[in-house]
Amino acid sequence: MSKRLDLLHTCLTVLADVFLLWVLYHYGLGDWQTLVFLLLHFSPWSWLVLGLVLFLLLYRSDYRTDLPLFLAGFLLGYWGEWWGTTRGVWTYWNGATPPVYLPPLWGIGLLTVYRLSRLLAPLLNRRIPRWVEWLMASSLILLPALAFAHSWPLLAAVDWRGRLDGHFFAGWLVGLGLLALRFDLRKIFLLYVCGTLLGGFYESFGTAYHEWEYITHEVPPLWIAPLWGLAAAAMTNLAELSTAVLKSVLSRIS
């Protein structure tokens, strides 16, 4: 029975991997002609991005965690992209609000952040001094503050009327609520750091190739990277919370 169950989990994980690779191909690369063109004209920078995404996407994959993470990234990613593009905080090359390929790629992006955090998790599986914990916790506020301070002259020059609306504040409340509801400093910190690093990497790639442009015209704006980290941690908590609720409901039904 145990071997059959393991085989079932393996088959479902393979199917989930195929689905995620299809999402990456269909929404990230386009059709076969576009794929062949890109592969023939890829720069070393582009190959690095693709190789990194593929490795992190398939590293220790498991459908039981991957699919909830993908859905959480899709849903919250769509909300954020819809707000940002309709309010003109950033614009895409095709003017879509947002482009249809972005929410699925948020799911892919969240999975790469989560996988990198799991890869680095052993680094924190040890006793940590209290001052280091305080430093980890303070970085959740300090890094975004420094990033915003760096871009403050450009941000202050923007007319924010009509942009910082109810969706903006609701998004922050939902994000902070998810972080506080299932707050685990080591897990949140790793997701935050990995999300900041990969988010900054993706943003540098996208803005440098003019896929999108921010209202401050920075390539990329430093204030986006730590927000990527916070969003990744909140999305992961949403996925884990949804999974726990679903398991609880199913156990009561059965």
C-alpha positions as CSV (number, residue, x, y, z in Angstrom):
1,M,0.0,0.0,0.0
2,S,2.8,2.4,0.9
3,K,4.6,1.7,-2.4
4,R,1.5,2.3,-4.4
5,L,0.9,5.6,-2.5
6,D,4.5,6.7,-3.2
7,L,4.0,5.8,-6.9
8,L,0.8,7.8,-7.0
9,H,2.6,10.8,-5.4
10,T,5.4,10.5,-7.9
11,C,3.0,10.4,-10.9
12,L,1.1,13.4,-9.6
13,T,4.3,15.3,-9.1
14,V,5.5,14.6,-12.6
15,L,2.1,15.7,-14.0
16,A,2.4,18.9,-11.9
17,D,5.9,19.5,-13.3
18,V,4.7,19.0,-16.8
19,F,1.9,21.6,-16.1
20,L,4.3,24.1,-14.7
21,L,6.8,23.6,-17.6
22,W,3.8,24.2,-20.0
23,V,2.9,27.4,-18.1
24,L,6.5,28.6,-18.4
25,Y,6.6,27.8,-22.1
26,H,3.2,29.1,-23.0
27,Y,3.1,32.3,-20.9
28,G,6.8,33.0,-20.6
29,L,8.1,32.1,-24.0
30,G,5.1,32.0,-26.4
31,D,4.8,29.7,-29.4
32,W,7.4,27.4,-31.0
33,Q,8.5,30.1,-33.5
34,T,9.1,32.6,-30.7
35,L,10.8,29.9,-28.6
36,V,13.2,29.0,-31.5
37,F,13.9,32.7,-32.1
38,L,14.6,33.4,-28.5
39,L,16.9,30.4,-28.1
40,L,18.9,31.4,-31.2
41,H,19.3,35.0,-30.0
42,F,19.5,34.5,-26.2
43,S,22.2,36.5,-24.5
44,P,24.2,34.8,-21.6
45,W,22.0,36.9,-19.2
46,S,18.9,35.3,-20.7
47,W,20.3,31.8,-20.6
48,L,21.2,32.4,-16.9
49,V,17.6,33.5,-16.1
50,L,16.1,30.5,-17.9
51,G,18.5,28.0,-16.4
52,L,17.9,29.4,-12.9
53,V,14.1,29.2,-13.2
54,L,14.2,25.6,-14.6
55,F,16.5,24.4,-11.9
56,L,14.5,26.0,-9.0
57,L,11.2,24.9,-10.6
58,L,12.1,21.2,-10.7
59,Y,14.3,21.0,-7.6
60,R,12.6,18.7,-5.1
61,S,9.2,19.4,-6.6
62,D,6.0,18.1,-4.9
63,Y,2.5,18.6,-6.2
64,R,1.2,18.9,-2.7
65,T,3.1,22.1,-2.1
66,D,3.6,23.3,-5.7
67,L,0.0,23.6,-6.8
68,P,-1.2,25.7,-3.7
69,L,1.9,27.9,-4.1
70,F,1.1,28.4,-7.8
71,L,-2.5,29.3,-7.1
72,A,-1.5,31.7,-4.3
73,G,1.0,33.4,-6.6
74,F,-1.5,33.6,-9.4
75,L,-4.3,35.1,-7.3
76,L,-2.4,37.7,-5.3
77,G,-0.1,38.4,-8.3
78,Y,-3.1,39.2,-10.4
79,W,-4.5,41.6,-7.8
80,G,-1.2,43.4,-7.5
81,E,-0.6,43.5,-11.3
82,W,-4.2,44.8,-11.9
83,W,-3.8,47.6,-9.4
84,G,-0.3,48.6,-10.6
85,T,-1.2,48.6,-14.3
86,T,-4.6,50.3,-14.0
87,R,-3.2,53.0,-11.7
88,G,-0.2,53.6,-14.0
89,V,2.4,52.7,-11.4
90,W,4.0,50.5,-14.0
91,T,3.2,49.8,-17.7
92,Y,3.8,46.9,-20.0
93,W,5.1,47.0,-23.6
94,N,1.6,46.0,-24.9
95,G,-0.4,48.4,-22.6
96,A,-2.4,45.5,-21.1
97,T,-3.8,45.9,-17.6
98,P,-2.4,43.4,-16.8
99,P,-1.0,41.1,-19.6
100,V,-2.7,37.7,-19.4
101,Y,0.7,36.0,-19.1
102,L,1.7,37.8,-15.9
103,P,-0.5,36.1,-13.2
104,P,0.7,32.6,-14.2
105,L,4.3,33.8,-14.2
106,W,3.7,35.1,-10.7
107,G,2.9,31.5,-9.7
108,I,6.1,30.4,-11.3
109,G,8.1,33.2,-9.7
110,L,6.7,32.3,-6.2
111,L,7.7,28.6,-6.7
112,T,11.3,29.6,-7.5
113,V,11.5,31.8,-4.4
114,Y,10.0,29.0,-2.2
115,R,12.4,26.4,-3.7
116,L,15.5,28.6,-3.2
117,S,14.4,29.2,0.5
118,R,14.1,25.5,1.0
119,L,17.6,25.0,-0.6
120,L,19.1,27.5,1.9
121,A,17.0,26.4,4.9
122,P,19.8,24.3,6.4
123,L,21.8,27.5,7.0
124,L,19.3,28.5,9.7
125,N,18.8,25.0,11.2
126,R,21.0,25.8,14.1
127,R,21.0,27.9,17.3
128,I,21.0,31.6,16.5
129,P,21.9,34.3,19.0
130,R,19.1,36.6,20.0
131,W,20.8,39.7,18.4
132,V,20.9,37.9,15.1
133,E,17.1,37.2,15.4
134,W,16.6,40.9,16.1
135,L,18.6,41.8,13.1
136,M,16.6,39.4,10.9
137,A,13.3,40.8,12.2
138,S,14.4,44.4,11.8
139,S,15.5,43.8,8.2
140,L,11.9,43.2,7.2
141,I,11.4,46.9,7.9
142,L,14.9,48.4,7.5
143,L,15.6,47.2,3.9
144,P,12.4,48.5,2.4
145,A,12.9,51.8,4.3
146,L,16.4,52.2,2.9
147,A,15.2,51.2,-0.6
148,F,12.4,53.7,-0.5
149,A,14.8,56.4,0.9
150,H,17.1,55.8,-2.1
151,S,14.3,56.4,-4.6
152,W,12.5,59.1,-2.5
153,P,13.3,62.1,-4.8
154,L,11.8,60.2,-7.8
155,L,8.8,58.9,-5.8
156,A,8.1,62.3,-4.3
157,A,8.0,63.8,-7.8
158,V,5.1,61.5,-8.8
159,D,1.5,62.6,-8.6
160,W,0.0,59.8,-6.4
161,R,-3.5,61.1,-6.4
162,G,-6.0,58.3,-7.4
163,R,-3.2,55.7,-7.2
164,L,-3.0,55.0,-3.4
165,D,-6.7,53.9,-3.3
166,G,-8.7,51.3,-1.4
167,H,-7.1,48.4,-3.3
168,F,-3.6,49.7,-2.3
169,F,-4.4,49.8,1.4
170,A,-6.4,46.5,1.3
171,G,-3.5,44.8,-0.4
172,W,-1.1,45.9,2.4
173,L,-3.6,44.8,5.1
174,V,-4.1,41.4,3.5
175,G,-0.3,41.0,3.1
176,L,0.6,42.0,6.6
177,G,-2.3,39.9,8.0
178,L,-1.0,36.8,6.2
179,L,2.5,37.5,7.5
180,A,1.3,38.0,11.1
181,L,-1.1,35.1,11.1
182,R,1.5,32.4,10.4
183,F,4.6,34.3,11.5
184,D,7.7,32.1,11.7
185,L,10.8,34.4,11.8
186,R,13.3,31.9,10.2
187,K,10.9,30.9,7.4
188,I,9.7,34.4,6.7
189,F,13.2,35.7,6.7
190,L,14.4,33.1,4.2
191,L,11.5,33.7,1.9
192,Y,12.0,37.5,2.3
193,V,15.7,37.3,1.4
194,C,15.2,34.9,-1.5
195,G,12.2,36.9,-2.8
196,T,14.2,40.1,-2.6
197,L,17.2,38.5,-4.5
198,L,15.2,36.8,-7.2
199,G,12.7,39.6,-7.4
200,G,15.5,42.1,-8.0
201,F,17.0,39.7,-10.5
202,Y,13.7,39.4,-12.5
203,E,13.0,43.1,-12.3
204,S,16.4,43.9,-13.6
205,F,15.9,41.6,-16.5
206,G,12.4,42.8,-17.3
207,T,13.1,46.5,-17.1
208,A,16.4,46.2,-18.9
209,Y,14.7,44.5,-21.9
210,H,11.8,47.0,-21.7
211,E,9.1,44.4,-20.9
212,W,7.8,46.9,-18.4
213,E,8.6,50.3,-17.1
214,Y,7.9,51.9,-13.7
215,I,6.5,55.3,-13.1
216,T,9.9,56.4,-11.7
217,H,11.7,55.1,-14.9
218,E,14.3,53.3,-12.8
219,V,16.0,50.1,-14.1
220,P,15.0,48.6,-11.8
221,P,13.6,50.6,-8.8
222,L,15.3,49.4,-5.7
223,W,12.1,49.7,-3.7
224,I,10.5,46.9,-5.7
225,A,13.0,44.2,-4.6
226,P,12.1,44.1,-0.9
227,L,8.4,44.3,-1.8
228,W,9.0,41.1,-3.8
229,G,10.3,39.5,-0.7
230,L,7.4,40.5,1.5
231,A,4.9,39.5,-1.2
232,A,6.6,36.0,-1.6
233,A,6.4,35.4,2.2
234,A,2.7,36.5,2.3
235,M,1.8,34.3,-0.7
236,T,3.5,31.3,0.8
237,N,1.6,31.8,4.0
238,L,-1.7,32.0,2.0
239,A,-0.8,28.7,0.2
240,E,0.0,27.0,3.5
241,L,-3.1,28.4,5.2
242,S,-5.4,27.3,2.3
243,T,-3.9,23.8,2.4
244,A,-4.4,23.5,6.2
245,V,-8.0,24.7,5.9
246,L,-8.7,22.2,3.0
247,K,-7.2,19.3,4.9
248,S,-9.3,20.2,7.9
249,V,-12.5,20.3,5.9
250,L,-11.8,17.1,4.1
251,S,-11.0,15.3,7.4
252,R,-14.3,16.4,8.8
253,I,-16.2,15.2,5.7
254,S,-14.5,11.8,5.7
